[in-house]
Amino acid sequence: MEIHQLRYFQAVARHGTFSRAAKACNVSQPSLSQQILKLEAEIGHALFRRTRRGALLTARGERLLPRAQSLLNELGAIQVEVCDAAGAPGRELAVGAIPTIAPYLLPSLIDRCLRSSPGLQFRVAEETTDTLLQAMREGRLDAGLASPPFPGGRDMTVDILMEDELLVTLPRRHPLCRRTVVTVEDVMHHPLVLMKEVHCLSRQTLEVCSRTLSDPFVSVDSSQLDTVLAMVETGLGITFTPRLAVASFKHRRVAFRTLSPQPATRQIALIYPKRRSLSQSVAIFRRECLAWPAGH
């Protein structure tokens, strides 16, 4: 049984098809399939049921998966300890962030890390909160940046980094632009443009709007914040934008206003698994995360 065979097995179980697993593992599909067949031959049982819809775990595959994940996690921990014992963080650090944080915070943090530790290498993933949590549990990510709360995240250490204001975002010619502040009641009289429901910014926006008795009308679902602001720019509705991201949208003909009388905010947090010892690489990233608000 080879380590790479377990990695391929885990990838097929995670992605549901051999083709997507091969792409994720950066190998050809025939090569991955051959290694899975060898693993099945060694174990003496089929691990997947091949169907038109994809690859489904058999009962034996279900039993093997947590053991394979545990072995791969332990291997990762050994690699971390060896690097740390050598006194240098010379390994790849896999970091994830949600889309409303990744482009606005990660570049600065990575730059700070590389200035203090030039030997550090990064692999970055931009995913939803649930996907980030699962990737950390499976050992595919070392740490993540997201916005609480984290349902089912008791196995994670959470370092709150900052409060980020959510600003009402309007087309520049919108009547509410005449005001320096707007209320939730003002917002509720206009259609909202939100990201898809899987993104926490949509949930946070709807929670803000729940301060009134009415339900907001959501006109457009999108997966990109820039697309949402483009919709706002053309007058399709209004939205909420994290202050962290405002500087990136100077090209958009939109205006930002503070919600009154109580500003809307979200928290930004660094999360990483409790069960793993804090590696030197993660410790470096954590140090820069904690220092970022003061040094920005």
Helices and strands as residue ranges (DSSP letters): H 3-15, H 18-25, H 29-43, E 48-51, E 54-57, H 59-85, E 92-97, H 102-116, E 121-126, H 129-137, E 143-146, E 156-171, G 175-178, E 181-183, H 184-188, E 192-195, H 200-209, E 218-222, H 225-233, E 239-242, G 243-249, E 254-260, E 264-273, H 280-295
